[in-house]
Amino acid sequence: MSVAILGHGRFGRALGTLLSQASIPYRAYDPVAEVPPNVRAASLTELVDGAELVVVAVPVPLLRDALETLKPRLVPGQIVVDVGSVKVRPIAVLQSVCGDTIPWVGTHPLFGPVSLALAERPLRVVVCPSPRHPDATRRVRSFYEDIGCEVIEQTAESHDQVMAHTHALTFFVAKGMLDAGSGLEVPFSPPSFQAISRTIDTVRSDAGHLFAAIQKENPFAADARQHLIDTLAAIHRDLEHVQDDPSAQDTERLSIPALGDRSPELRETRDHIDVLDRQIVDLLARRAELALRAAKAKAELGHPVLDTTRESTMLEARRGWAELAELDPRGVEEVFRAIIRLSRRGQARR
């Protein structure tokens, strides 16, 4: 399937990377952003000429104008796809402009440039099936699977409801904490805050520029924000009541629910170990992907894949990390030697 990408911003570039890795030919057009010469289309007409799939990777508020500009240049059989992080309103625009004559499908890739740079897997994408264009939905699903994505089908409404209470609220809380200067640049912090800090960093690096669009374009975001604000205000009032009246008993609202009956010490510990082991496997998969990229880069430079100096230096550094963590340096070295062997086997299979 040949692909045309309108818009070569952060996501357009990320999608282009996946297409290149999957050996899928594509062209891109963007009157503002830089596009590599080998995939650059000189005009919209050249962009869509012969393309089976046209990906409109523009900000949601610009979607209608982009589709109306594209429409006269499209021919029967071409499929139009949007990649916005909200779905109800973009799908309404797709239906309004493309209608029944131009096949279209609404999608939301749940990954971005940072996800690809970190080799995170699996890459997931939400596809909202188009009842008017079932064959286009099937082909778009197949396309995303071909570039290594796990596909989740949802209606536009259910997608936006989930995103309002997850994506939008995460951005809302991150924005509030950043603007309040909460805990930034502190010399120490508890693990609970460190987890929140990592979330804030992810929001800032991956898609912080989307904050306004995520909040304004999702029809369920305002209610989700207001519900959170009302809940926090109620907790705040309860805390003030307890502080003003030392004799007042803590209410049920002021306790954070425990894990419940399923958490005797051994079972809880095993649950945590299972979670960590799953994370270790995911990290190994990401490391293997990065090792493949390094091998490819070496091949392009004409360098040998095996670099004994680099390997020796790397193992020495890992032994140092082990000592700082009060782990057995020799045992940690053995683990990393096994990881290196795993990476080499993966490179051999490719």
Summary of the structure (lengths in Angstrom):
residues: 350
radius of gyration: 24.6
end to end distance: 22.6
largest distance: 76.0
contacts: 963
relative contact order: 0.07
helix: 62%
strand: 10%
